[in-house]
Amino acid sequence: MKEKHIWQNNFYIFRLIWEIAPSRVIFSFLLNLTDSAWDIYFSIIFYRYLLNGIIEQKSLGYLLLLVGIGAFLYFLRRILFNFYSFRVSVETDQYIYEALHMRVYAKATDVELAAFENTAFYEMYTKACLETSGRPVAVLDNLTSVFSTCVAIISMVIALVDMDSFALIFVIFPLTSQLLFGKKRNRLQYALDVENVAPVREKEYVNRTVYLKEYAKELRSTNIFSVLMRNYRLSSERITRNYKKYGIKLATLDLMMSLFNLYIPFFASCLYALYKITELGTMSIGEYSILSVAVIGLAGNLQQLADTYGKAHRDSLYIQNLRDFLSYESKISEDQSGMIPNTFETLEFKDVSFTYDGAEKPALEHLSFTIRAGQTVAIVGLNGAGKTTLVKLIMRLYDPQQGEICYNGKNIKEYQVRAYRETIGTVFQDFRMFSLPVADNVLMGRADDPQRAETALRKAGIWEKIKNAPHGLQTVIGREFDSDGLELSGGEAQRIALARVFAGHAQIAILDEPSSALDPVAEYQMFENLRHAAEDKTTIFISHRLSSTQMADVIYLIDGHTIKEAGTHTELMARQGLYWDMYQKQASAYQGEDR
């Protein structure tokens, strides 16, 4: 990484923190300056004047003044440090972490869904999340220490020149240490950290899976726990191998840096002082003490400056990942400008084909059909036919590689993304409940409107359950954070998800396998409720259960990743094609259950 990029990356974080919490920057400077003031006084002034004062038999008041100044500086430093540690940093650091996390999360929600299915991008996102937790503040503290360290170095150099300018040769070693070993060590450390990202993430997945209630039944009723533990051990072994791979090299470089930074300057200055004392007789014991302290102090500050550069170099490698993530240009940006959709009339697929990244075969190909306002449309087909992919294309979570999707005759790419998606209410097959009150799970961030939530829950057929919950609409779903939380069956959770559609102003309702968690009787009741509740909406439902399709105005059967049959239930049954065959087989399965 080029030198200019190192500092550009570090000052990028510095500017972000200054925008978020300038007081944190100011206090960091003050704290580092008081540290340097203490080091300068203790290393240069205190020892020198105290020893000379004793040798020259200065007054007790003079000596007490030196001690008093040192005590005052130390006391001032402690006051500032405590105020900083227990007041400023505990408040401002939270602001910094929150603001940076919000930027990362905002970018994550703006990125197209396909990016999260890309391993390289997901690792970049994972590392970006990790970096926002502690590194920004570490970067700030590292940068603010540069100024104070330089002040201390300049002061000590002046003092050494005043005592013995030849002694400056002993501080060359810490400077060469960083040039010889520091950069290489930082690159090795970064390489180690990067190689550990994947196994650490795998271990964290196991940690998360073991304690989440969603997996509790499978963990106890199957032997999957042993598989997870195997993966956990394999990940741990990978991390261990990585440490072995880099450990000896890192240890060797650390040893060499220690020799050059401290031991060589210290012992070399001792030999030089002994020569001047014993052979030349040009240095007193007091001057030797002062020289030793000054050399070690200067070497320490030079080492700290070298470490600062080393940290800046290492931090820059991580910051670059954060910058790459935040600068990622989404292919389907949430903030994309465009037209605002008007009242829905038609949704048309024109020769649409789509293939997932890395897939050999298309998920959908050459789809052409039209959905009109007020229709109830069923999309049916076997598992893996591409039904859910169709929903994602309608929602513009993906863009097709061929053809176009038109809303009221205009390509959906011409519309403002958020405004377009607001016209569509969707219940995905793999919907999720949040550990939040029922009202929030229904309104999903819309303005707080209890009446709207209640009406939506009534339409979804689950209001009685919610009304009798411990805190009604404010009852939290799940018991992760509240012992009075509401536990829901799969069918009940599905009804809550359905209520989300009714709570919005969407003109199109898309239901992906809306009855997958229901028995046939409950399924029939749900579709009856749906037919009455969605009278003002165009409804598209995806299903592999053909018993639910009879209410549809038009049915599209997907097979071989394209539409093979289209028509009403009566028309398709009369053709005795693939739809008829699937329907007969499912019907016979139900009849077998009845027997």
DRENVEX-36226 format. One record per residue (C-alpha): chain; x, y, z; residue in one letter. Coordinates in steps of 0.25 Angstrom, whole numbers. Layout:
N
NODE / chaine / east / north / up / residu
NODE / A / X / Y / Z / A .
...
//
This chain:
595
NODE / chaine / east / north / up / residu
NODE / A / 0 / 0 / 0 / M .
NODE / A / 6 / 14 / -4 / K .
NODE / A / 10 / 23 / 7 / E .
NODE / A / -1 / 34 / 3 / K .
NODE / A / -12 / 23 / 4 / H .
NODE / A / -8 / 20 / 18 / I .
NODE / A / -10 / 34 / 23 / W .
NODE / A / -22 / 36 / 14 / Q .
NODE / A / -29 / 24 / 20 / N .
NODE / A / -25 / 28 / 34 / N .
NODE / A / -30 / 43 / 33 / F .
NODE / A / -42 / 38 / 26 / Y .
NODE / A / -46 / 32 / 40 / I .
NODE / A / -41 / 44 / 47 / F .
NODE / A / -51 / 53 / 39 / R .
NODE / A / -62 / 44 / 41 / L .
NODE / A / -60 / 44 / 56 / I .
NODE / A / -58 / 59 / 56 / W .
NODE / A / -72 / 60 / 49 / E .
NODE / A / -78 / 51 / 60 / I .
NODE / A / -72 / 55 / 73 / A .
NODE / A / -62 / 67 / 72 / P .
NODE / A / -60 / 67 / 87 / S .
NODE / A / -55 / 53 / 87 / R .
NODE / A / -44 / 58 / 77 / V .
NODE / A / -40 / 70 / 86 / I .
NODE / A / -39 / 62 / 99 / F .
NODE / A / -31 / 51 / 92 / S .
NODE / A / -21 / 62 / 88 / F .
NODE / A / -21 / 68 / 102 / L .
NODE / A / -19 / 55 / 108 / L .
NODE / A / -7 / 51 / 99 / N .
NODE / A / -1 / 65 / 101 / L .
NODE / A / -1 / 64 / 117 / T .
NODE / A / 5 / 50 / 115 / D .
NODE / A / 16 / 56 / 107 / S .
NODE / A / 18 / 68 / 117 / A .
NODE / A / 20 / 58 / 128 / W .
NODE / A / 30 / 50 / 120 / D .
NODE / A / 38 / 62 / 117 / I .
NODE / A / 38 / 68 / 131 / Y .
NODE / A / 41 / 54 / 137 / F .
NODE / A / 52 / 50 / 127 / S .
NODE / A / 59 / 63 / 124 / I .
NODE / A / 56 / 74 / 135 / I .
NODE / A / 53 / 66 / 148 / F .
NODE / A / 65 / 57 / 148 / Y .
NODE / A / 75 / 67 / 142 / R .
NODE / A / 71 / 78 / 152 / Y .
NODE / A / 69 / 69 / 163 / L .
NODE / A / 82 / 62 / 162 / L .
NODE / A / 90 / 75 / 159 / N .
NODE / A / 82 / 82 / 171 / G .
NODE / A / 87 / 71 / 180 / I .
NODE / A / 101 / 71 / 175 / I .
NODE / A / 101 / 86 / 176 / E .
NODE / A / 94 / 86 / 190 / Q .
NODE / A / 82 / 94 / 185 / K .
NODE / A / 72 / 99 / 196 / S .
NODE / A / 62 / 89 / 201 / L .
NODE / A / 51 / 99 / 195 / G .
NODE / A / 57 / 98 / 181 / Y .
NODE / A / 57 / 83 / 182 / L .
NODE / A / 43 / 82 / 187 / L .
NODE / A / 38 / 91 / 176 / L .
NODE / A / 43 / 81 / 166 / L .
NODE / A / 36 / 70 / 173 / V .
NODE / A / 24 / 78 / 174 / G .
NODE / A / 23 / 82 / 159 / I .
NODE / A / 24 / 67 / 156 / G .
NODE / A / 13 / 64 / 166 / A .
NODE / A / 4 / 75 / 160 / F .
NODE / A / 6 / 70 / 146 / L .
NODE / A / 4 / 56 / 150 / Y .
NODE / A / -9 / 60 / 158 / F .
NODE / A / -14 / 68 / 146 / L .
NODE / A / -12 / 56 / 137 / R .
NODE / A / -20 / 47 / 146 / R .
NODE / A / -31 / 57 / 147 / I .
NODE / A / -32 / 58 / 132 / L .
NODE / A / -30 / 43 / 129 / F .
NODE / A / -41 / 40 / 139 / N .
NODE / A / -51 / 50 / 133 / F .
NODE / A / -47 / 45 / 119 / Y .
NODE / A / -49 / 31 / 123 / S .
NODE / A / -61 / 31 / 131 / F .
NODE / A / -69 / 43 / 125 / R .
NODE / A / -64 / 47 / 111 / V .
NODE / A / -60 / 34 / 105 / S .
NODE / A / -72 / 25 / 110 / V .
NODE / A / -82 / 35 / 104 / E .
NODE / A / -75 / 39 / 91 / T .
NODE / A / -70 / 25 / 88 / D .
NODE / A / -84 / 20 / 88 / Q .
NODE / A / -88 / 32 / 78 / Y .
NODE / A / -76 / 28 / 69 / I .
NODE / A / -79 / 13 / 69 / Y .
NODE / A / -94 / 16 / 67 / E .
NODE / A / -92 / 26 / 55 / A .
NODE / A / -82 / 17 / 48 / L .
NODE / A / -91 / 5 / 50 / H .
NODE / A / -102 / 13 / 44 / M .
NODE / A / -94 / 16 / 32 / R .
NODE / A / -90 / 2 / 30 / V .
NODE / A / -104 / -4 / 32 / Y .
NODE / A / -110 / 7 / 23 / A .
NODE / A / -101 / 3 / 12 / K .
NODE / A / -104 / -12 / 15 / A .
NODE / A / -119 / -9 / 13 / T .
NODE / A / -116 / -1 / 0 / D .
NODE / A / -108 / -12 / -6 / V .
NODE / A / -115 / -22 / -16 / E .
NODE / A / -119 / -35 / -11 / L .
NODE / A / -109 / -42 / -20 / A .
NODE / A / -97 / -36 / -14 / A .
NODE / A / -100 / -44 / -1 / F .
NODE / A / -100 / -57 / -8 / E .
NODE / A / -85 / -53 / -13 / N .
NODE / A / -76 / -59 / -3 / T .
NODE / A / -65 / -48 / -5 / A .
NODE / A / -75 / -37 / -3 / F .
NODE / A / -81 / -44 / 9 / Y .
NODE / A / -67 / -45 / 15 / E .
NODE / A / -64 / -30 / 12 / M .
NODE / A / -77 / -27 / 19 / Y .
NODE / A / -74 / -36 / 31 / T .
NODE / A / -60 / -29 / 33 / K .
NODE / A / -66 / -15 / 31 / A .
NODE / A / -76 / -18 / 43 / C .
NODE / A / -64 / -23 / 51 / L .
NODE / A / -56 / -11 / 48 / E .
NODE / A / -67 / -1 / 53 / T .
NODE / A / -67 / -7 / 67 / S .
NODE / A / -53 / -2 / 72 / G .
NODE / A / -43 / 2 / 61 / R .
NODE / A / -48 / 16 / 58 / P .
NODE / A / -45 / 20 / 73 / V .
NODE / A / -32 / 13 / 72 / A .
NODE / A / -29 / 21 / 60 / V .
NODE / A / -32 / 34 / 66 / L .
NODE / A / -24 / 31 / 78 / D .
NODE / A / -12 / 27 / 70 / N .
NODE / A / -13 / 39 / 61 / L .
NODE / A / -14 / 49 / 73 / T .
NODE / A / -2 / 43 / 79 / S .
NODE / A / 7 / 46 / 67 / V .
NODE / A / 7 / 61 / 70 / F .
NODE / A / 10 / 59 / 85 / S .
NODE / A / 21 / 49 / 82 / T .
NODE / A / 27 / 58 / 73 / C .
NODE / A / 27 / 69 / 83 / V .
NODE / A / 34 / 60 / 93 / A .
NODE / A / 44 / 55 / 83 / I .
NODE / A / 48 / 70 / 79 / I .
NODE / A / 50 / 73 / 94 / S .
NODE / A / 58 / 61 / 97 / M .
NODE / A / 67 / 63 / 85 / V .
NODE / A / 70 / 78 / 89 / I .
NODE / A / 73 / 73 / 103 / A .
NODE / A / 83 / 62 / 98 / L .
NODE / A / 90 / 72 / 89 / V .
NODE / A / 92 / 81 / 101 / D .
NODE / A / 98 / 69 / 109 / M .
NODE / A / 105 / 61 / 98 / D .
NODE / A / 101 / 62 / 83 / S .
NODE / A / 109 / 49 / 80 / F .
NODE / A / 98 / 41 / 89 / A .
NODE / A / 88 / 44 / 78 / L .
NODE / A / 94 / 32 / 70 / I .
NODE / A / 88 / 22 / 79 / F .
NODE / A / 74 / 26 / 75 / V .
NODE / A / 76 / 23 / 61 / I .
NODE / A / 73 / 8 / 64 / F .
NODE / A / 58 / 10 / 67 / P .
NODE / A / 56 / 18 / 54 / L .
NODE / A / 63 / 7 / 45 / T .
NODE / A / 55 / -4 / 53 / S .
NODE / A / 42 / 1 / 46 / Q .
NODE / A / 48 / 2 / 33 / L .
NODE / A / 54 / -12 / 34 / L .
NODE / A / 44 / -20 / 41 / F .
NODE / A / 31 / -12 / 44 / G .
NODE / A / 24 / -12 / 31 / K .
NODE / A / 27 / -26 / 28 / K .
NODE / A / 21 / -30 / 42 / R .
NODE / A / 9 / -22 / 39 / N .
NODE / A / 6 / -29 / 26 / R .
NODE / A / 8 / -42 / 32 / L .
NODE / A / -2 / -38 / 44 / Q .
NODE / A / -12 / -34 / 33 / Y .
NODE / A / -10 / -46 / 25 / A .
NODE / A / -13 / -55 / 38 / L .
NODE / A / -25 / -47 / 41 / D .
NODE / A / -31 / -48 / 27 / V .
NODE / A / -29 / -63 / 27 / E .
NODE / A / -36 / -64 / 40 / N .
NODE / A / -48 / -57 / 36 / V .
NODE / A / -55 / -69 / 29 / A .
NODE / A / -52 / -79 / 41 / P .
NODE / A / -56 / -69 / 51 / V .
NODE / A / -69 / -66 / 44 / R .
NODE / A / -72 / -81 / 43 / E .
NODE / A / -69 / -82 / 58 / K .
NODE / A / -79 / -70 / 61 / E .
NODE / A / -89 / -77 / 53 / Y .
NODE / A / -88 / -89 / 61 / V .
NODE / A / -89 / -81 / 74 / N .
NODE / A / -101 / -74 / 69 / R .
NODE / A / -108 / -86 / 64 / T .
NODE / A / -106 / -94 / 77 / V .
NODE / A / -113 / -83 / 86 / Y .
NODE / A / -124 / -78 / 76 / L .
NODE / A / -138 / -84 / 79 / K .
NODE / A / -141 / -87 / 65 / E .
NODE / A / -131 / -98 / 64 / Y .
NODE / A / -134 / -104 / 78 / A .
NODE / A / -143 / -115 / 74 / K .
NODE / A / -134 / -120 / 63 / E .
NODE / A / -122 / -120 / 72 / L .
NODE / A / -129 / -128 / 82 / R .
NODE / A / -136 / -138 / 73 / S .
NODE / A / -125 / -141 / 63 / T .
NODE / A / -110 / -143 / 63 / N .
NODE / A / -108 / -129 / 56 / I .
NODE / A / -101 / -124 / 68 / F .
NODE / A / -89 / -134 / 65 / S .
NODE / A / -88 / -128 / 51 / V .
NODE / A / -88 / -114 / 56 / L .
NODE / A / -77 / -118 / 67 / M .
NODE / A / -69 / -124 / 56 / R .
NODE / A / -69 / -111 / 48 / N .
NODE / A / -66 / -103 / 60 / Y .
NODE / A / -54 / -112 / 62 / R .
NODE / A / -49 / -111 / 48 / L .
NODE / A / -51 / -96 / 48 / S .
NODE / A / -42 / -96 / 61 / S .
NODE / A / -32 / -104 / 54 / E .
NODE / A / -31 / -95 / 43 / R .
NODE / A / -29 / -83 / 52 / I .
NODE / A / -18 / -91 / 59 / T .
NODE / A / -11 / -95 / 46 / R .
NODE / A / -12 / -80 / 42 / N .
NODE / A / -5 / -76 / 55 / Y .
NODE / A / 6 / -87 / 53 / K .
NODE / A / 8 / -82 / 39 / K .
NODE / A / 11 / -68 / 43 / Y .
NODE / A / 14 / -69 / 58 / G .
NODE / A / 29 / -72 / 56 / I .
NODE / A / 31 / -61 / 46 / K .
NODE / A / 23 / -51 / 55 / L .
NODE / A / 31 / -55 / 67 / A .
NODE / A / 44 / -53 / 60 / T .
NODE / A / 41 / -39 / 55 / L .
NODE / A / 36 / -35 / 69 / D .
NODE / A / 49 / -40 / 75 / L .
NODE / A / 57 / -32 / 65 / M .
NODE / A / 49 / -20 / 67 / M .
NODE / A / 51 / -21 / 82 / S .
NODE / A / 66 / -22 / 81 / L .
NODE / A / 66 / -10 / 72 / F .
NODE / A / 56 / -1 / 79 / N .
NODE / A / 61 / -3 / 94 / L .
NODE / A / 72 / -13 / 97 / Y .
NODE / A / 83 / -8 / 87 / I .
NODE / A / 81 / 7 / 90 / P .
NODE / A / 81 / 5 / 105 / F .
NODE / A / 93 / -4 / 106 / F .
NODE / A / 101 / 4 / 95 / A .
NODE / A / 98 / 17 / 103 / S .
NODE / A / 103 / 10 / 116 / C .
NODE / A / 116 / 5 / 109 / L .
NODE / A / 118 / 19 / 104 / Y .
NODE / A / 116 / 26 / 117 / A .
NODE / A / 125 / 16 / 124 / L .
NODE / A / 136 / 19 / 114 / Y .
NODE / A / 135 / 34 / 117 / K .
NODE / A / 134 / 32 / 132 / I .
NODE / A / 146 / 22 / 133 / T .
NODE / A / 155 / 25 / 122 / E .
NODE / A / 153 / 39 / 118 / L .
NODE / A / 148 / 44 / 132 / G .
NODE / A / 139 / 55 / 125 / T .
NODE / A / 125 / 50 / 130 / M .
NODE / A / 120 / 50 / 145 / S .
NODE / A / 111 / 39 / 151 / I .
NODE / A / 100 / 50 / 151 / G .
NODE / A / 102 / 53 / 136 / E .
NODE / A / 102 / 38 / 133 / Y .
NODE / A / 89 / 36 / 140 / S .
NODE / A / 83 / 48 / 132 / I .
NODE / A / 88 / 43 / 119 / L .
NODE / A / 83 / 29 / 122 / S .
NODE / A / 69 / 34 / 125 / V .
NODE / A / 69 / 43 / 113 / A .
NODE / A / 74 / 33 / 103 / V .
NODE / A / 64 / 23 / 108 / I .
NODE / A / 53 / 33 / 108 / G .
NODE / A / 56 / 38 / 94 / L .
NODE / A / 57 / 23 / 89 / A .
NODE / A / 44 / 20 / 95 / G .
NODE / A / 37 / 32 / 88 / N .
NODE / A / 44 / 28 / 75 / L .
NODE / A / 39 / 14 / 77 / Q .
NODE / A / 25 / 20 / 80 / Q .
NODE / A / 26 / 28 / 68 / L .
NODE / A / 30 / 16 / 60 / A .
NODE / A / 19 / 8 / 66 / D .
NODE / A / 9 / 19 / 62 / T .
NODE / A / 13 / 18 / 48 / Y .
NODE / A / 12 / 3 / 49 / G .
NODE / A / -2 / 4 / 55 / K .
NODE / A / -5 / 14 / 44 / A .
NODE / A / 0 / 5 / 33 / H .
NODE / A / -8 / -7 / 39 / R .
NODE / A / -20 / 1 / 42 / D .
NODE / A / -20 / 6 / 28 / S .
NODE / A / -21 / -8 / 22 / L .
NODE / A / -34 / -10 / 30 / Y .
NODE / A / -39 / 4 / 28 / I .
NODE / A / -38 / 1 / 13 / Q .
NODE / A / -48 / -10 / 14 / N .
NODE / A / -58 / -1 / 21 / L .
NODE / A / -56 / 9 / 11 / R .
NODE / A / -58 / -1 / -1 / D .
NODE / A / -71 / -5 / 6 / F .
NODE / A / -76 / 9 / 8 / L .
NODE / A / -73 / 13 / -6 / S .
NODE / A / -79 / 1 / -12 / Y .
NODE / A / -88 / 5 / -23 / E .
NODE / A / -101 / -3 / -22 / S .
NODE / A / -107 / -8 / -35 / K .
NODE / A / -121 / -6 / -30 / I .
NODE / A / -120 / 6 / -20 / S .
NODE / A / -131 / 9 / -10 / E .
NODE / A / -129 / 23 / -13 / D .
NODE / A / -129 / 22 / -28 / Q .
NODE / A / -137 / 34 / -33 / S .
NODE / A / -148 / 32 / -44 / G .
NODE / A / -163 / 33 / -46 / M .
NODE / A / -173 / 31 / -35 / I .
NODE / A / -183 / 20 / -39 / P .
NODE / A / -197 / 24 / -41 / N .
NODE / A / -210 / 15 / -39 / T .
NODE / A / -207 / 1 / -43 / F .
NODE / A / -212 / -4 / -56 / E .
NODE / A / -203 / -15 / -62 / T .
NODE / A / -190 / -23 / -58 / L .
NODE / A / -184 / -29 / -71 / E .
NODE / A / -172 / -39 / -73 / F .
NODE / A / -166 / -37 / -87 / K .
NODE / A / -157 / -49 / -90 / D .
NODE / A / -150 / -49 / -76 / V .
NODE / A / -139 / -58 / -73 / S .
NODE / A / -130 / -58 / -61 / F .
NODE / A / -118 / -66 / -56 / T .
NODE / A / -112 / -66 / -42 / Y .
NODE / A / -97 / -62 / -41 / D .
NODE / A / -89 / -75 / -42 / G .
NODE / A / -101 / -83 / -47 / A .
NODE / A / -99 / -92 / -60 / E .
NODE / A / -114 / -92 / -63 / K .
NODE / A / -124 / -80 / -63 / P .
NODE / A / -134 / -80 / -52 / A .
NODE / A / -145 / -74 / -61 / L .
NODE / A / -144 / -72 / -76 / E .
NODE / A / -153 / -65 / -87 / H .
NODE / A / -165 / -62 / -78 / L .
NODE / A / -175 / -54 / -84 / S .
NODE / A / -189 / -51 / -77 / F .
NODE / A / -198 / -39 / -72 / T .
NODE / A / -204 / -37 / -59 / I .
NODE / A / -216 / -27 / -59 / R .
NODE / A / -222 / -19 / -48 / A .
NODE / A / -232 / -26 / -39 / G .
NODE / A / -228 / -40 / -43 / Q .
NODE / A / -224 / -51 / -34 / T .
NODE / A / -213 / -59 / -40 / V .
NODE / A / -207 / -72 / -36 / A .
NODE / A / -193 / -76 / -40 / I .
NODE / A / -191 / -91 / -38 / V .
NODE / A / -180 / -101 / -41 / G .
NODE / A / -171 / -112 / -34 / L .
NODE / A / -161 / -108 / -24 / N .
NODE / A / -149 / -101 / -31 / G .
NODE / A / -157 / -97 / -43 / A .
NODE / A / -153 / -82 / -40 / G .
NODE / A / -166 / -77 / -34 / K .
NODE / A / -159 / -70 / -22 / T .
NODE / A / -149 / -64 / -32 / T .
NODE / A / -161 / -58 / -40 / L .
NODE / A / -165 / -51 / -27 / V .
NODE / A / -151 / -45 / -25 / K .
NODE / A / -151 / -40 / -39 / L .
NODE / A / -165 / -34 / -38 / I .
NODE / A / -160 / -27 / -25 / M .
NODE / A / -147 / -23 / -32 / R .
NODE / A / -138 / -30 / -22 / L .
NODE / A / -131 / -35 / -35 / Y .
NODE / A / -131 / -29 / -49 / D .
NODE / A / -133 / -39 / -61 / P .
NODE / A / -121 / -41 / -70 / Q .
NODE / A / -131 / -42 / -82 / Q .
NODE / A / -144 / -35 / -85 / G .
NODE / A / -152 / -25 / -76 / E .
NODE / A / -162 / -24 / -66 / I .
NODE / A / -172 / -13 / -68 / C .
NODE / A / -181 / -6 / -58 / Y .
NODE / A / -193 / 1 / -65 / N .
NODE / A / -185 / 0 / -78 / G .
NODE / A / -172 / 6 / -73 / K .
NODE / A / -159 / -2 / -69 / N .
NODE / A / -159 / -3 / -54 / I .
NODE / A / -144 / 2 / -55 / K .
NODE / A / -150 / 15 / -58 / E .
NODE / A / -157 / 16 / -45 / Y .
NODE / A / -152 / 21 / -31 / Q .
NODE / A / -148 / 8 / -24 / V .
NODE / A / -154 / 11 / -11 / R .
NODE / A / -167 / 17 / -17 / A .
NODE / A / -169 / 5 / -26 / Y .
NODE / A / -167 / -5 / -15 / R .
NODE / A / -177 / 2 / -7 / E .
NODE / A / -188 / -2 / -17 / T .
NODE / A / -185 / -16 / -14 / I .
NODE / A / -188 / -24 / -1 / G .
NODE / A / -180 / -37 / 0 / T .
NODE / A / -180 / -49 / 10 / V .
NODE / A / -168 / -57 / 6 / F .
NODE / A / -168 / -72 / 8 / Q .
NODE / A / -156 / -70 / 18 / D .
NODE / A / -162 / -58 / 25 / F .
NODE / A / -157 / -55 / 39 / R .
NODE / A / -163 / -50 / 52 / M .
NODE / A / -155 / -39 / 60 / F .
NODE / A / -153 / -39 / 75 / S .
NODE / A / -162 / -27 / 76 / L .
NODE / A / -176 / -24 / 80 / P .
NODE / A / -187 / -29 / 71 / V .
NODE / A / -191 / -15 / 66 / A .
NODE / A / -177 / -13 / 61 / D .
NODE / A / -177 / -27 / 54 / N .
NODE / A / -189 / -23 / 47 / V .
NODE / A / -187 / -8 / 43 / L .
NODE / A / -172 / -11 / 40 / M .
NODE / A / -167 / 3 / 43 / G .
NODE / A / -179 / 11 / 38 / R .
NODE / A / -185 / 22 / 46 / A .
NODE / A / -191 / 16 / 60 / D .
NODE / A / -205 / 13 / 57 / D .
NODE / A / -212 / 3 / 66 / P .
NODE / A / -225 / 3 / 59 / Q .
NODE / A / -218 / 0 / 46 / R .
NODE / A / -211 / -11 / 52 / A .
NODE / A / -223 / -17 / 59 / E .
NODE / A / -231 / -16 / 45 / T .
NODE / A / -219 / -23 / 38 / A .
NODE / A / -219 / -34 / 49 / L .
NODE / A / -234 / -36 / 47 / R .
NODE / A / -233 / -38 / 32 / K .
NODE / A / -222 / -48 / 35 / A .
NODE / A / -231 / -55 / 44 / G .
NODE / A / -222 / -55 / 57 / I .
NODE / A / -227 / -43 / 64 / W .
NODE / A / -234 / -51 / 75 / E .
NODE / A / -221 / -58 / 78 / K .
NODE / A / -214 / -44 / 80 / I .
NODE / A / -225 / -37 / 87 / K .
NODE / A / -224 / -48 / 98 / N .
NODE / A / -209 / -47 / 99 / A .
NODE / A / -203 / -41 / 112 / P .
NODE / A / -201 / -27 / 106 / H .
NODE / A / -209 / -28 / 94 / G .
NODE / A / -202 / -21 / 82 / L .
NODE / A / -190 / -17 / 91 / Q .
NODE / A / -188 / -32 / 94 / T .
NODE / A / -174 / -35 / 89 / V .
NODE / A / -173 / -47 / 80 / I .
NODE / A / -163 / -58 / 86 / G .
NODE / A / -158 / -59 / 100 / R .
NODE / A / -143 / -55 / 97 / E .
NODE / A / -145 / -42 / 104 / F .
NODE / A / -158 / -43 / 111 / D .
NODE / A / -163 / -54 / 119 / S .
NODE / A / -178 / -50 / 115 / D .
NODE / A / -174 / -51 / 101 / G .
NODE / A / -184 / -58 / 91 / L .
NODE / A / -180 / -71 / 85 / E .
NODE / A / -186 / -74 / 72 / L .
NODE / A / -188 / -86 / 63 / S .
NODE / A / -184 / -86 / 49 / G .
NODE / A / -198 / -84 / 44 / G .
NODE / A / -200 / -72 / 54 / E .
NODE / A / -187 / -66 / 50 / A .
NODE / A / -191 / -67 / 36 / Q .
NODE / A / -204 / -59 / 39 / R .
NODE / A / -196 / -48 / 45 / I .
NODE / A / -187 / -47 / 33 / A .
NODE / A / -200 / -47 / 24 / L .
NODE / A / -205 / -35 / 33 / A .
NODE / A / -193 / -27 / 29 / R .
NODE / A / -199 / -27 / 15 / V .
NODE / A / -212 / -22 / 20 / F .
NODE / A / -206 / -11 / 28 / A .
NODE / A / -199 / -5 / 16 / G .
NODE / A / -204 / 3 / 5 / H .
NODE / A / -199 / -7 / -6 / A .
NODE / A / -208 / -8 / -18 / Q .
NODE / A / -202 / -22 / -21 / I .
NODE / A / -201 / -33 / -11 / A .
NODE / A / -191 / -44 / -13 / I .
NODE / A / -192 / -57 / -4 / L .
NODE / A / -181 / -67 / -6 / D .
NODE / A / -186 / -80 / -1 / E .
NODE / A / -196 / -73 / 9 / P .
NODE / A / -202 / -87 / 13 / S .
NODE / A / -189 / -95 / 15 / S .
NODE / A / -191 / -96 / 30 / A .
NODE / A / -206 / -98 / 30 / L .
NODE / A / -214 / -111 / 30 / D .
NODE / A / -224 / -112 / 18 / P .
NODE / A / -236 / -107 / 27 / V .
NODE / A / -228 / -95 / 32 / A .
NODE / A / -223 / -93 / 17 / E .
NODE / A / -237 / -92 / 12 / Y .
NODE / A / -241 / -82 / 23 / Q .
NODE / A / -229 / -74 / 20 / M .
NODE / A / -232 / -72 / 6 / F .
NODE / A / -247 / -69 / 9 / E .
NODE / A / -242 / -58 / 18 / N .
NODE / A / -231 / -54 / 8 / L .
NODE / A / -242 / -53 / -3 / R .
NODE / A / -250 / -43 / 5 / H .
NODE / A / -239 / -35 / 11 / A .
NODE / A / -232 / -33 / -2 / A .
NODE / A / -243 / -29 / -10 / E .
NODE / A / -237 / -15 / -13 / D .
NODE / A / -223 / -21 / -17 / K .
NODE / A / -217 / -29 / -28 / T .
NODE / A / -213 / -42 / -22 / T .
NODE / A / -202 / -51 / -27 / I .
NODE / A / -200 / -64 / -19 / F .
NODE / A / -189 / -74 / -21 / I .
NODE / A / -192 / -88 / -17 / S .
NODE / A / -189 / -103 / -19 / H .
NODE / A / -203 / -107 / -14 / R .
NODE / A / -212 / -107 / -25 / L .
NODE / A / -225 / -108 / -16 / S .
NODE / A / -223 / -93 / -14 / S .
NODE / A / -223 / -89 / -28 / T .
NODE / A / -238 / -90 / -32 / Q .
NODE / A / -241 / -76 / -27 / M .
NODE / A / -230 / -70 / -36 / A .
NODE / A / -235 / -62 / -49 / D .
NODE / A / -222 / -68 / -56 / V .
NODE / A / -212 / -78 / -53 / I .
NODE / A / -198 / -79 / -58 / Y .
NODE / A / -191 / -92 / -57 / L .
NODE / A / -176 / -91 / -57 / I .
NODE / A / -168 / -104 / -62 / D .
NODE / A / -154 / -105 / -67 / G .
NODE / A / -152 / -90 / -63 / H .
NODE / A / -162 / -84 / -72 / T .
NODE / A / -177 / -83 / -73 / I .
NODE / A / -183 / -96 / -79 / K .
NODE / A / -198 / -94 / -77 / E .
NODE / A / -207 / -82 / -74 / A .
NODE / A / -222 / -81 / -71 / G .
NODE / A / -233 / -83 / -61 / T .
NODE / A / -234 / -95 / -53 / H .
NODE / A / -246 / -100 / -61 / T .
NODE / A / -238 / -98 / -74 / E .
NODE / A / -225 / -105 / -69 / L .
NODE / A / -233 / -117 / -64 / M .
NODE / A / -240 / -118 / -77 / A .
NODE / A / -227 / -119 / -85 / R .
NODE / A / -222 / -130 / -76 / Q .
NODE / A / -208 / -126 / -77 / G .
NODE / A / -197 / -124 / -67 / L .
NODE / A / -206 / -116 / -57 / Y .
NODE / A / -217 / -127 / -58 / W .
NODE / A / -207 / -137 / -55 / D .
NODE / A / -201 / -130 / -43 / M .
NODE / A / -215 / -127 / -38 / Y .
NODE / A / -220 / -141 / -39 / Q .
NODE / A / -207 / -146 / -31 / K .
NODE / A / -209 / -136 / -20 / Q .
NODE / A / -224 / -139 / -19 / A .
NODE / A / -222 / -154 / -18 / S .
NODE / A / -211 / -152 / -7 / A .
NODE / A / -222 / -144 / 1 / Y .
NODE / A / -232 / -155 / -2 / Q .
NODE / A / -222 / -165 / 3 / G .
NODE / A / -220 / -157 / 16 / E .
NODE / A / -235 / -157 / 18 / D .
NODE / A / -236 / -173 / 17 / R .
//
